[in-house]
């Protein structure tokens, strides 16, 4: 094999390996940001955790995990309008995500939107029938309550 061919092969292999390393780093970036956000959340660093989850979403806008982490944090911070939006985006990506439907139901419940809350809880049951037993008392109370202006 001539020196020129060998040199071109070496350059090609180096470019391929470099591309794979860059791709691998980009693919793991959202996961490392999620892990970082989880650690920050556990340490009570809520603003930093939110930034980490938002950065993970910027890196991977279709990440259901990143949407769920951000929505869960928003719900825990009682940022109901924001978490409703985030849960809705999650459900647009995965309509069978029972946990997203549950979170959305609780966010609606906390904002006094009982009809929407009940509908979200029913979707959580549709997505995972095991939620029926857990949600039965809540649905009974919502059904017995006065209708809200949704």
C-alpha positions in Angstrom: 0.0 0.0 0.0 1.4 3.4 -1.0 2.2 6.0 1.6 -0.4 8.3 0.1 -3.2 5.7 0.4 -2.1 4.9 3.9 -2.2 8.6 4.9 -5.7 9.1 3.4 -7.0 6.0 5.2 -5.5 7.3 8.5 -7.1 10.7 8.0 -10.5 9.0 7.1 -10.3 6.8 10.2 -9.4 9.7 12.4 -12.3 11.7 11.1 -14.7 8.8 11.6 -13.5 8.2 15.2 -13.7 12.0 16.0 -17.2 12.1 14.6 -18.3 9.1 16.7 -16.8 10.6 19.9 -18.6 14.0 19.3 -21.8 12.2 18.5 -21.5 10.0 21.7 -20.8 13.1 23.8 -23.9 14.8 22.4 -26.0 11.8 22.9 -25.1 11.5 26.6 -25.3 15.2 27.3 -29.0 15.3 28.0 -28.6 12.2 30.3 -25.8 13.9 32.2 -27.8 17.1 32.5 -30.8 15.1 33.9 -28.5 13.3 36.4 -27.0 16.7 37.4 -30.5 18.2 37.8 -31.6 15.3 39.9 -28.6 15.8 42.2 -29.3 19.5 42.5 -33.0 18.9 43.2 -32.1 16.4 46.0 -29.7 19.0 47.4 -32.4 21.6 47.4 -30.8 23.6 44.6 -34.1 24.0 42.8 -33.2 26.9 40.5 -30.1 25.1 39.3 -32.0 21.8 38.9 -34.6 23.7 36.8 -31.8 25.1 34.6 -30.3 21.7 34.2 -33.6 20.1 33.1 -34.2 23.1 30.7 -30.7 22.6 29.2 -31.5 18.9 28.8 -34.6 19.8 26.9 -32.7 22.2 24.7 -30.3 19.5 23.9 -33.0 16.9 23.2 -36.4 18.6 22.7 -38.3 15.3 22.3 -37.0 13.8 25.5 -39.9 12.5 27.5 -37.6 12.0 30.5 -36.5 15.6 30.5 -40.0 16.9 30.2 -41.1 14.7 33.1 -38.3 15.8 35.3 -39.0 19.5 34.6 -42.7 19.1 35.1 -42.2 17.2 38.3 -40.0 20.0 39.6 -42.4 22.6 38.6 -45.3 20.8 40.3 -43.3 20.4 43.5 -42.6 24.2 43.3 -46.3 24.8 42.9 -45.6 26.4 39.5 -48.9 25.0 38.2 -49.3 26.9 34.9 -45.8 26.1 33.9 -46.1 22.4 34.8 -49.5 22.1 33.0 -47.7 23.4 29.9 -44.8 21.0 30.4 -47.1 18.0 31.1 -49.1 18.8 28.0 -45.9 18.9 25.9 -45.0 15.5 27.4 -48.3 14.0 26.5 -48.0 15.3 23.0 -44.8 13.2 22.7 -46.3 10.2 24.6 -50.1 10.1 24.9 -49.8 6.8 26.9 -47.6 8.3 29.7 -49.8 7.6 32.7 -47.4 9.5 35.0 -47.7 12.6 32.8 -51.5 12.3 32.9 -51.4 12.0 36.8 -49.2 15.0 37.1 -51.4 17.0 34.8 -54.5 15.9 36.8 -52.9 17.1 40.1 -51.8 20.4 38.5 -55.4 21.0 37.3 -56.7 20.0 40.7 -54.5 22.6 42.4 -55.7 25.3 40.1 -59.4 24.5 40.8 -60.0 23.0 37.3 -61.8 20.0 38.6 -63.4 18.9 35.3 -60.0 18.9 33.6 -58.5 17.2 36.6 -61.0 14.4 36.4 -60.5 14.0 32.6 -56.7 13.8 33.1 -57.1 11.2 35.9 -59.4 9.2 33.6 -56.7 9.3 30.9 -54.2 8.1 33.5 -56.4 5.1 34.1 -56.8 4.5 30.4 -53.0 4.6 30.0 -52.5 2.3 33.0 -55.5 0.6 34.5 -53.7 0.0 37.7 -54.3 3.6 38.5 -58.1 2.9 38.8 -57.9 1.7 42.4 -55.5 4.5 43.5 -57.6 7.2 41.9 -61.1 5.9 42.9 -61.4 8.0 46.1 -60.2 11.1 44.3 -62.6 10.6 41.4 -65.4 10.0 43.7 -64.8 13.3 45.5 -64.4 15.1 42.2 -67.7 13.6 40.9 -69.5 14.5 44.2 -68.2 18.0 44.2 -69.9 21.0 42.6 -69.1 21.5 38.9 -66.3 24.0 38.4 -65.9 26.6 35.7 -63.3 24.9 33.5 
